Amino acid sequence: LKAVILIGGPQKGTRFRPLSFEVPKPLFPVAGVPMVQHHIEACAKLPGMKEILLMGFYQPHEALSRFLVSAQQEFKIPIRYLQEYAALGTGGGIYHFRDQILSGGAEAFFVLNADVCSEFPLQEMLEFWQQHGDMHSFVILGTTANRTQALNYGCIVANMDTQEVQHYVEKPSTFVSEIINCGIYLFTPAIFQHIGEVFQRNQQELALEESSNGWQRAEVIRLEQDVFTALAGSGKLYVYKTDGFWSQIKSAGSAIYASRLYLNQYSKSHPERLAQNKLGGPVIRGNVYIHPTASIDSTAVLGPNVSIGEGVTVGAGVRVRESIVLHGASLHDHTCVLNTIVGWDSTIGRWARVEGTPSDPNPNDPYAKIDSETLFRDGRLTPSITILGCSVTIPAEVVILNSIVLPHKELSRSYKNQIIL
C-alpha cells in the first residue's frame, strides 16, 4: 500500500489568507498539529503502508522539509515530497508521478486531499474494496450532505445494493444526490490507464485547436470532472459511505470548526493531547489543546474548542473560547478572545476584546456541512471569525469585531467588520 496526499500550491488557498502568507496551508496547525499530519497519522496506522508521498507545487520550503523529517521519525515510515513543475490538477499530478507511486509494486494506493478533515476510515475502505471490487475497481469515500449544500460538492448516484457509482457530477447546478465526494480515494494501478486516456484525448483536442496560445496543457487533468464522470456506470467505481465526521478546510473559519472535530476525536485517539483541570492550573472547559511550552496563568479560563500553540503566553483572567492561538502569541491580562485565530507572535493588550462570528454548520441538521462563504456579500464584509495575521499588535482596552487584520499591523483603536490592510 502507498498513500498520496495532494497539498496544492501557493496560488491556491487564497481564501485562507492572510494565514497562508506565513506557512503553506497544509502545515497550518489544526487541533495542535499541522493539518496534513492528521492524514499522515491515519495512513501510517494501516498495516502494509510502505510509503507516503506528498504532492504539490510548493517550491522546496524549509518549513515543509523540517516537517517531513520530523514526521518520518515520528511515524517510522518513508515520507517524500514530489514537486510538480506546474499546477497539474488532481489527476495530472498522480499521472505525472505514476512511476514513483507504482515503484516497489504497490497493489493499491490512497489519494487524499490535504484540505479535508476527517475520521479517515481507510481500513474500512480497504475492507470494502476487498469485498466488492477487483484489481480494476476503485473506491471513493462519500458522505451525506443536505440537499442545498450538496450542490457545492461532487455528487454521487450509486446503486443502493452494490454501492456501484452509476453517475457522477461535480458541483451540479440542480439537485443530483445527497451523497457527496469526500476527496479521499482508493485506487489500483489500473487507474493510470483511465487517466492516460484523458491525457491522450486532451492532446488530440489541443492539436486540433491551434489557437489555444499554448497556455492550456494536456497534462492538466482533474480526477473528478475528467475521470470519475467517465468511469461512473462502468462497473469500476464504488462509493464507501461514512457516518464519521468530515469537513472541508477552505476558509480560515472552517479551520476552527475542523479543530473542534479533531479535538473531539482526541478523547478516543489521543487523550494525552487534551488539557486537564489541575490544582493551580487554568480552568479548562471542554476540549482544549495546550502546547507544553505555553505559559498560562492559573486564573485564565480556556475552552471549549481552543488550541494554544508553542510558546504562547496567556495572562491573568484571560478568557479564550472557540479559537486557535498560534505560536509566540501573547494575550495580556483580562483579554477576551472568542471565535478568533490569533496569528504567530501577535500581541493583544490588557482588557481588549477580540471576537468573531462563528460560521458553523446548522447544529439541528445532522447532514449540514460548513458553508465556504465568500468574503463579501452585497459589497459588505460577511461577518465571520476574526483573523489576526502574524505580528499584529492590538492596544489595551479596544474591541475588534468580525475583522481581518493583515500581518505586521499595529492598531491604535477599535474596529468592526473591516479588513485592515
CORNORHU-V347257 format. One record per residue. PHI is phi in whole degrees, -180 to 180 (NA if undefined). NEAR is the number of other C-alpha atoms within 8 Angstrom. Layout:
PHI;NEAR, PHI;NEAR
//
This chain:
NA;11, -135;13, -136;13, -121;13, -112;13, -88;12, -106;11, 69;11, -160;11, -63;8, -84;5, -91;6, 71;12, -67;7, -72;7, -96;11, -70;9, -85;11, -74;12, -79;12, -67;7, -89;7, -148;9, -56;12, -50;10, -63;10, -97;10, -65;11, -73;9, -121;13, 56;12, 90;11, -131;9, -53;11, -47;15, -79;9, -66;9, -62;10, -66;12, -62;9, -59;9, -64;10, -70;11, -66;10, -71;7, -73;9, -65;5, 87;5, -80;12, -97;8, -162;10, -120;15, -112;13, -96;12, -132;14, -176;14, -126;12, -71;10, -64;5, -50;7, -131;7, -59;6, -63;7, -66;10, -63;9, -60;8, -62;8, -63;10, -62;8, -70;8, -67;11, -62;11, -67;8, -70;6, -101;8, 52;7, -148;10, -64;8, -129;11, -126;8, -109;8, -107;9, -96;10, -74;10, -82;5, -162;5, -72;11, -105;11, 81;10, -68;11, -94;13, -62;13, -64;13, -70;9, -71;10, -61;7, -102;9, -60;9, -65;6, -66;6, -68;12, -87;9, -60;7, 82;4, 71;5, -64;11, -80;7, -153;10, -146;13, -90;12, -123;12, -125;12, -80;10, -72;12, -94;10, -122;11, -117;13, -161;8, -78;7, 50;6, -79;8, -70;9, -61;7, -65;7, -63;12, -62;9, -64;8, -61;10, -65;12, -65;8, -78;6, -97;7, -102;12, -136;7, -66;6, -110;9, -116;14, -132;14, -125;13, -106;14, -83;14, -123;13, -146;12, -94;10, -120;12, -81;10, -60;9, -75;6, -75;11, -57;16, -65;14, -86;7, -130;11, -77;14, -105;17, -120;17, -105;11, -126;11, -70;9, -60;5, -86;4, -97;6, 63;10, -76;12, -76;15, -102;12, -154;10, -138;12, -132;11, -86;9, 44;10, -68;12, -90;5, -129;5, -62;9, -118;10, -165;10, -89;11, -89;13, -115;14, -79;13, -90;10, 74;9, -132;11, -130;11, -121;13, -118;13, -114;12, -55;9, -62;10, -63;10, -67;9, -64;7, -69;9, -67;14, -60;9, -64;8, -63;11, -59;11, -67;9, -63;8, -60;10, -62;9, -65;8, -63;8, -69;11, -65;7, -75;6, -91;7, -73;7, -88;4, -79;8, 59;6, 75;5, -84;5, -82;8, -118;6, -65;10, -75;9, -78;11, -130;14, -104;11, -54;11, -67;10, -73;9, -86;10, -101;13, -65;11, -60;11, -74;6, -76;10, -59;13, 85;10, -96;7, 80;11, -112;12, -122;15, -123;14, -120;13, -106;11, -91;9, -113;8, -102;6, -70;7, -71;8, -158;10, -156;10, -84;10, -119;11, -99;11, -107;10, -62;13, -61;10, -73;14, -68;11, -68;15, -66;9, -62;14, -60;12, -63;13, -63;9, -69;11, -59;14, -63;8, -72;9, -56;11, -58;9, -94;6, -90;6, -142;9, -56;8, -69;5, -84;8, -94;13, -72;10, -116;5, -73;8, -128;6, -61;4, 78;5, -107;10, -68;13, -82;10, -107;13, -118;9, 70;7, -89;14, -137;16, -109;13, -126;12, -66;10, -57;5, -87;7, -75;13, -115;8, -127;11, -66;11, -71;9, -94;10, -76;14, -122;12, -121;13, 108;13, -77;11, 54;14, -129;17, -128;14, -111;15, -84;14, -63;11, 63;11, -78;16, -113;12, -121;14, -82;12, -70;11, 67;11, -77;15, -120;11, -126;12, -143;12, 48;13, -144;15, -119;12, -111;14, -88;15, -60;12, 80;12, -75;15, -135;11, -108;13, -74;15, -53;12, 63;12, -80;16, -126;12, -126;12, -128;11, 49;14, -138;15, -108;13, -98;14, -69;16, -55;12, 59;12, -86;15, -128;12, -117;13, -72;14, -62;12, 59;12, -84;15, -128;11, -121;13, -143;15, -125;14, -108;10, -68;8, -113;10, -72;9, -66;8, -60;7, -67;7, -90;4, -114;6, -63;5, -103;7, -69;11, -113;10, -76;10, -81;8, -88;7, -73;4, -78;6, -66;6, -120;8, -134;8, 52;4, 76;5, -115;6, -66;10, -70;9, -59;9, -148;11, -64;16, -88;16, -125;13, -105;14, -66;16, -77;14, 53;12, -96;17, -115;12, -113;12, -71;12, -66;9, 60;9, -114;11, -120;12, -117;12, -120;11, 44;14, -124;17, -119;11, -114;13, -71;13, -57;10, 60;9, -110;9, -111;7, -86;9, -121;6, -152;7, -81;8, -139;9, -143;9, 50;10, -135;9, -104;9, -100;7, -92;4
//
